[in-house]
Amino acid sequence: MQAVAAGGTLVKTPHDIFWGGYAGYFADPHGHRWDLVWNPQLLPDS
């Protein structure tokens, strides 16, 4: 993960979540926590 390589700390390993998406958490070098999510159902039609 690029965030960890840049000095962040992994808080929760990315994983599948019940509503069909994917989520994980990391803390930046200052201790601020970030939530990363992805849900393919929210992609716009192209």
Secondary structure, DSSP 8 states (H G I E B T S, - for coil): -HHHHTT-EEEEEEEE-TTS-EEEEEE-TTS-EEEEEE-GGGS---
